[in-house]
Amino acid sequence: MTPSPERRRELLSTAAEVFAAQGYNATTVRRIADEAGMLAGSLYYHFDSKESMVDEILSTFLNELWAGYDAVLGAGLGPRETVEALVTESFREIDRHRAAVAIYQKESQHLSTQPRFRYLTESRGRFERAWLGALERGVAEGVFRADLDIRLAYRFLRDTVWVAASWYRPGGRHSPEEIARQYLSMVLDGITPRDDRRDRTQRETQRP
């Protein structure tokens, strides 16, 4: 009998939580089976190795991420709107695949040295080009500051967004869209009231 897709997804969800909490190298098939409430031998009926499990977890996450990113990048948005949409899509993916994001952050550098996981390196480069392209276009069009360090801004945005996987829990107080809105407000507009920023700028320009 072929395992049902639903059961397969359940097992991958369990495996993802264990990998995220314990780390890939420290996780055994037996530990995943224990968490799933089954014998280790029974788990091999569904997957031939823990490598196959983490591969499917990461590839599923990245395929969905890029479906969302490609829709944003192909929508003809302005630079600021593109950054806003990419941030929002990122938080949606954290909501859908929090454990996979945590695995990606912790394990992708190590796993990408293996031929099976070469797509992780390719995805990382593609991710960087997407963000840098939006930021560079924003500087060129005067939407972002001319003195903006593009790569520093990219790293700041990347790390600020994806580190949320370490604390975010689906079904919490804020939706992913609300968290994205708050992040974008802080990144693009600052955390002080607009009137305070304007007054401070005026004071600084009036100094002798």
N, C-alpha and C positions, 0 to 999 in steps of 0.2 A: 504494500500500500504506500502510495506517495504521501509524504508529510504535507499537511495543509499549509497554505501560505500564512494563515493566521498564526498557527503554532510556530512556524519559522520566525515570524516577526517577534513573537513573544520571547523566544529564546535569544534572538539577537538583541532585544531590548535588555534582557537580563545580563547577557554577556557584556554589553556596552557599559552598564552600570558597574560591573565588576572590574572591567579594564580601566575605567575612569578612576575608580577608587584605589585599586591595588597596583596599577601599572601593568603594561603588557607582559613584560618578562616575568614578573612575580605571579601572574595569574596562571593557574593550571586549568585544564579541561575539567578535572574533578571538582575544582572550586565553582566553576560555572554550573556544572551539573547539580551540585549541592544547592546552589541558590535557586535553580530551576525546579528543585524537588524531584530529581531523577537520577538514575545511575549514570556514571561516566560513559559506560559502554553504550547506553541508549542515546547519548548526545551525538555519538559518532554516526548514528543512523541519519542524523540531519546534516552534520558537517564533518568533513574529513580531518579538520585540524582547527586549532585556535587561530592560526594564520588566516584560514578561510573566513572565519567569523569576523575578525577585525578588518579584513579586506572588504567584506560586504558592508560592514557598518560604515567605514570611511567612504567607500565609493558611493553608497546610497546618499550619504550626507552631501558630498561634493557635487554629485549630479543634480541634486535638488537645489543646492546653492547656486550653481551656474545657470540653471534654468531661470531662477529669479534674477540673477545679475544680468544675464543676457537680455532679458526683457527690459530691464532698466536702461542698459547701455544702448539698446536699439530703439528707445522711445523718443529720441530727439530732444531730450531735456537740456536745459541750461546747466552750466557747471555746478552751481550751488544746488539746484534741484537734483542733479545726478548724485552728488554727495549725500544729500538728505535721503534719497531713495535707497542708495546702497547701505547706508547705516540702518535704515528701517528694515530692509530685507535681511540684513545680518542679524538683527535682534529677533526677527521671525524665525530664522534658522536656529538660533540658540534656543528659542522656545520649543521648536519641533525636535531638535537633535542635540540637547544640552550635553549628554554624555559623549556623543560623537565629537563634538567640538572640543571637549576636554581631552579626549584621546588624541585628537589631531594636534592640539597644542603641545602635549607632553611627548608624543611618540613619533610624529611625522619625520623629524630630522633623522632619527635612528632607522625607522622603517624604510625611508626613501633610498637607503643605500642598497636595498634588495631589489632585484629586477622586477619582482611582482608589484612593487609599490612605486615604480618610477613615475606614475601619474601624480604622486604627491608633489614631486619637484616641479613638474609641468604646471600643476594647478597653482603652486605658490608663485611662479613667475607670471602666470596669467593674472592672478589676483593683484600682484604688484603693478602690472601694466595698467589694469583697469583703474585703480585708485590714482596712480600718478598721472594718468591721462586726464582725469577729471580735474585734478588740482592744477596741472599745468595749463589746461584750457581756461580755468578760472583766473589764473594770474594773467594770462595773455589777454583776456577780455576785460580785465579790470574789476572782476567780481571779487577776487581775493587780493590781499596786499601784494604789492610788487616785491617787497623784501622777504616774502614768505620762503622759508627753506622747505622746498617741496618734499624732499625725502624725510626730513624730520617731521613734517606735518603728517605725512603718510604713516610713519611708524607710530606717532602719537595716536592717530585715529584708529589704526589697526589694533594696537594694544589696549586702548581704552575701551573699545567695543568688545573684543573677543574675550578679555579677562572676565567679563560679566558671566561667562559660563561657570565660573568658580563659585558664584553665589546665587545666580538666578535659579528660581524654581517655578516651573509651569503652574499656572493657576494661582499665582500670588496676588499681592495687592494691586500691582500695576501690569497692564497688558504690555506685550513687546512694543507695540506702537507708541504707547505712552512713555515708556522708558526711552525709546529712540527720540521722541520729541524733547524730553528733558535733556538728554545728552547733547542733541544738536543745538538746543538753546544755549547750553553752557559753552560748547565748543565754538559756535559761530557768533554768539552775542555776548558771551561772558557771563559772570555771576553777579555783577553789581548792577543796580538799576541804571537805565539809560541816562536819566537826568544826572546821576552821580558821575557817570563817565564823561558826559559833556562838560559838567562844571569843572572836573579835574583837568580835563584837556585845556579848558580856557585858562585856568589858573597857571598851568605849566607854560602856556604860550605867553602869558603876561609877566612871567618872572624876568627881572633885569639880567 
